[in-house]
Amino acid sequence: MTLATLSDVLQPALRNGHAVAGLVTLGWEDMRAYVAAAEAEGVPVILQAGPSCRKHTPLPVLGAMFRHLAETASVPVVAHLDHGYTEEECRAAIAAGFTSVMFDGSRLPLEENIAQTAAIARMAHEAGVSCEGEIGFVGYAGGEGSAGTDPEEAACFARETSVDAMAISVGNTHLQRGGEGGLDEARIREIEALCEVPLVIHGGSGVPAAQRRALARGSRIAKFNIGTELRMVFGRELREALARDAESFDRVAILSQLHDPLVAATRRVLRDFKGE
């Protein structure tokens, strides 16, 4: 069994000059493909259940699915709650077998974010689970704008919460469809000069591949969340599978056709974060 916590995979990433992908899952087909891709590349993988995934599938079911995949995987697999907004949600994830929880208090005033995140980090650590927090709100494409992370506030947040990983807002945006943006590397350097905690980039699909590769090897960013670009592959392959046979109706037969293309696309993503 290779079930791992977030710290189990991020601390070696920091030491060895690489990063780990946090892959946003929506169901069995994509999470199974993500683990297969990680095994093919020989790298750990973080399976992430975000709000939309949890709305569709109950936490206990997701926890069992993640743990089942980890039991037979040849690489470390982290079962991660992405964007938990309450202590109760994080507690439920821990009870469901998740090995890592991310509490998102980034919309809260700084002192309240620190207090709530610290309490959840204590709860997680008592259960042998890792905790990720967020300082500086990361916005959404076509929606709420970002509020960049202040380096001094980030240092205070990291110190007072004892989180195992810290998500920051440095030009990244959730749900971007292509790597046309780019991160504010000057701000990243200011933050990492004041903080020892592994850093996390949400909205990694919107970061150019060349910058992802460079930062994975040459910064304290140890985790990149990737969702949109792989969901786009899934959607494209699904449309093509249906177009090939307009009479098809068996969803298992249809979805099975997506596995190999999704594995191939995921492998390309994972290679960005490998060390030299």
ZIHU-V755337 format. One record per residue. N is the residue number from 1. RES is the residue in one small letter. PSI is psi as a letter, one per 40 degrees, with the letter a starting at -180 (999 if undefined). Layout:
# ZIHU-V755337
n->N res->RES psi->PSI
n->N res->RES psi->PSI
This chain:
# ZIHU-V755337
n->1 res->m psi->h
n->2 res->t psi->f
n->3 res->l psi->h
n->4 res->a psi->i
n->5 res->t psi->i
n->6 res->l psi->d
n->7 res->s psi->d
n->8 res->d psi->d
n->9 res->v psi->d
n->10 res->l psi->d
n->11 res->q psi->d
n->12 res->p psi->d
n->13 res->a psi->d
n->14 res->l psi->d
n->15 res->r psi->d
n->16 res->n psi->e
n->17 res->g psi->f
n->18 res->h psi->i
n->19 res->a psi->i
n->20 res->v psi->i
n->21 res->a psi->h
n->22 res->g psi->h
n->23 res->l psi->h
n->24 res->v psi->h
n->25 res->t psi->i
n->26 res->l psi->e
n->27 res->g psi->a
n->28 res->w psi->d
n->29 res->e psi->d
n->30 res->d psi->d
n->31 res->m psi->d
n->32 res->r psi->d
n->33 res->a psi->d
n->34 res->y psi->d
n->35 res->v psi->d
n->36 res->a psi->d
n->37 res->a psi->d
n->38 res->a psi->d
n->39 res->e psi->d
n->40 res->a psi->d
n->41 res->e psi->e
n->42 res->g psi->f
n->43 res->v psi->i
n->44 res->p psi->i
n->45 res->v psi->i
n->46 res->i psi->h
n->47 res->l psi->h
n->48 res->q psi->h
n->49 res->a psi->h
n->50 res->g psi->a
n->51 res->p psi->d
n->52 res->s psi->d
n->53 res->c psi->d
n->54 res->r psi->d
n->55 res->k psi->d
n->56 res->h psi->d
n->57 res->t psi->h
n->58 res->p psi->i
n->59 res->l psi->d
n->60 res->p psi->d
n->61 res->v psi->d
n->62 res->l psi->d
n->63 res->g psi->d
n->64 res->a psi->d
n->65 res->m psi->d
n->66 res->f psi->d
n->67 res->r psi->d
n->68 res->h psi->d
n->69 res->l psi->d
n->70 res->a psi->d
n->71 res->e psi->d
n->72 res->t psi->e
n->73 res->a psi->i
n->74 res->s psi->e
n->75 res->v psi->i
n->76 res->p psi->h
n->77 res->v psi->h
n->78 res->v psi->h
n->79 res->a psi->h
n->80 res->h psi->h
n->81 res->l psi->h
n->82 res->d psi->h
n->83 res->h psi->f
n->84 res->g psi->h
n->85 res->y psi->e
n->86 res->t psi->i
n->87 res->e psi->d
n->88 res->e psi->d
n->89 res->e psi->d
n->90 res->c psi->d
n->91 res->r psi->d
n->92 res->a psi->d
n->93 res->a psi->d
n->94 res->i psi->d
n->95 res->a psi->d
n->96 res->a psi->e
n->97 res->g psi->e
n->98 res->f psi->i
n->99 res->t psi->e
n->100 res->s psi->h
n->101 res->v psi->i
n->102 res->m psi->h
n->103 res->f psi->h
n->104 res->d psi->g
n->105 res->g psi->f
n->106 res->s psi->e
n->107 res->r psi->e
n->108 res->l psi->i
n->109 res->p psi->i
n->110 res->l psi->d
n->111 res->e psi->d
n->112 res->e psi->d
n->113 res->n psi->d
n->114 res->i psi->d
n->115 res->a psi->d
n->116 res->q psi->d
n->117 res->t psi->d
n->118 res->a psi->d
n->119 res->a psi->d
n->120 res->i psi->d
n->121 res->a psi->d
n->122 res->r psi->d
n->123 res->m psi->d
n->124 res->a psi->d
n->125 res->h psi->d
n->126 res->e psi->d
n->127 res->a psi->e
n->128 res->g psi->f
n->129 res->v psi->i
n->130 res->s psi->i
n->131 res->c psi->h
n->132 res->e psi->h
n->133 res->g psi->i
n->134 res->e psi->h
n->135 res->i psi->h
n->136 res->g psi->h
n->137 res->f psi->h
n->138 res->v psi->h
n->139 res->g psi->a
n->140 res->y psi->h
n->141 res->a psi->h
n->142 res->g psi->e
n->143 res->g psi->b
n->144 res->e psi->h
n->145 res->g psi->i
n->146 res->s psi->i
n->147 res->a psi->h
n->148 res->g psi->i
n->149 res->t psi->h
n->150 res->d psi->h
n->151 res->p psi->d
n->152 res->e psi->d
n->153 res->e psi->d
n->154 res->a psi->d
n->155 res->a psi->d
n->156 res->c psi->d
n->157 res->f psi->d
n->158 res->a psi->d
n->159 res->r psi->d
n->160 res->e psi->e
n->161 res->t psi->d
n->162 res->s psi->f
n->163 res->v psi->i
n->164 res->d psi->e
n->165 res->a psi->i
n->166 res->m psi->h
n->167 res->a psi->h
n->168 res->i psi->i
n->169 res->s psi->h
n->170 res->v psi->f
n->171 res->g psi->e
n->172 res->n psi->i
n->173 res->t psi->h
n->174 res->h psi->i
n->175 res->l psi->e
n->176 res->q psi->i
n->177 res->r psi->e
n->178 res->g psi->i
n->179 res->g psi->f
n->180 res->e psi->e
n->181 res->g psi->b
n->182 res->g psi->i
n->183 res->l psi->i
n->184 res->d psi->g
n->185 res->e psi->d
n->186 res->a psi->d
n->187 res->r psi->d
n->188 res->i psi->d
n->189 res->r psi->d
n->190 res->e psi->d
n->191 res->i psi->d
n->192 res->e psi->e
n->193 res->a psi->d
n->194 res->l psi->e
n->195 res->c psi->i
n->196 res->e psi->e
n->197 res->v psi->i
n->198 res->p psi->h
n->199 res->l psi->i
n->200 res->v psi->h
n->201 res->i psi->h
n->202 res->h psi->i
n->203 res->g psi->f
n->204 res->g psi->d
n->205 res->s psi->d
n->206 res->g psi->e
n->207 res->v psi->h
n->208 res->p psi->i
n->209 res->a psi->d
n->210 res->a psi->d
n->211 res->q psi->d
n->212 res->r psi->d
n->213 res->r psi->d
n->214 res->a psi->d
n->215 res->l psi->d
n->216 res->a psi->d
n->217 res->r psi->d
n->218 res->g psi->f
n->219 res->s psi->a
n->220 res->r psi->e
n->221 res->i psi->h
n->222 res->a psi->e
n->223 res->k psi->h
n->224 res->f psi->h
n->225 res->n psi->h
n->226 res->i psi->h
n->227 res->g psi->c
n->228 res->t psi->d
n->229 res->e psi->d
n->230 res->l psi->d
n->231 res->r psi->d
n->232 res->m psi->d
n->233 res->v psi->d
n->234 res->f psi->d
n->235 res->g psi->d
n->236 res->r psi->d
n->237 res->e psi->d
n->238 res->l psi->d
n->239 res->r psi->d
n->240 res->e psi->d
n->241 res->a psi->d
n->242 res->l psi->d
n->243 res->a psi->d
n->244 res->r psi->d
n->245 res->d psi->g
n->246 res->a psi->e
n->247 res->e psi->e
n->248 res->s psi->i
n->249 res->f psi->e
n->250 res->d psi->h
n->251 res->r psi->d
n->252 res->v psi->d
n->253 res->a psi->d
n->254 res->i psi->d
n->255 res->l psi->d
n->256 res->s psi->d
n->257 res->q psi->e
n->258 res->l psi->e
n->259 res->h psi->d
n->260 res->d psi->d
n->261 res->p psi->d
n->262 res->l psi->d
n->263 res->v psi->d
n->264 res->a psi->d
n->265 res->a psi->d
n->266 res->t psi->d
n->267 res->r psi->d
n->268 res->r psi->d
n->269 res->v psi->d
n->270 res->l psi->d
n->271 res->r psi->d
n->272 res->d psi->d
n->273 res->f psi->e
n->274 res->k psi->i
n->275 res->g psi->a
n->276 res->e psi->999
